[in-house]
Amino acid sequence: GIAYRREARSTPRPLMIHLVTVDLTAPGVEVLVTPGSPGADNLEVVARTTAEFLQEFKLQLAINASFFFPFRENTPWDFSPRSGERANVLGQAISDGAIYSKPNGNWPALCLRDREAAIVASGLCPFGTQQAVAGSHILVSEGQAVKRKAQDKDNIEPYSRMAVGIDRSGQRLWLVAIDDKQPFYSEGVTLSELSQMMEQFGIQDALNLDGGGSTTLVIADPKGRAVALNAPMHVKLPMRQRPVANHLG
């Protein structure tokens, strides 16, 4: 029920596109969002790398998910959060039916229940949602790429991206990762370029998740060890994974 391929492009600049499709109706396929752990410090979750999430919960595949705070990245030794430190998720977050981050209208959400997925522009998942993460922008709506102004601050420079999409039935899920800051390998895309790309893939609705140095796609090898399929770029070091607030596995 899970397929992976990667596609190299030379225009509009060198790009490596990582595509995962998930048949949510396939026997044995289930979805998990990082569980919350709210505490007296008013923080919601413990930060982990995507590889740590995959191994801790014995998953086959995982990506980074929601935007989060607090965040700092100054040097390879001066960054936050580190694995085990606490953070907050921006927008709706639900794991196994437990809501640990409230919806916010500025953060659309991917909502999953009963082997179906929906992308909700309001950010409020329907009652009974079992798993949910939030993103920053709707990329595709009803099969059409969402148009953006070229001067929008989030649409000026090419960037690493992580996006999710669904088909019309909500039973097929796309996970799309694109790397950047690596000349001749992959140099990222703008949000408009990403929207057009997701439309070209035939996706009905799509959502932009946390990108940049957070962008990570990992699978488990036959021994259960985490292997990165993309080339993460945390603290400007290739193949170093960023601890993030939550994930989708």
Order of alpha helices (4+ residues) and beta strands (2+ residues): beta-beta-beta-alpha-beta-beta-beta-beta-beta-beta-beta-beta-beta-beta-beta-beta-beta-beta-alpha-beta-beta-beta-beta-beta-beta
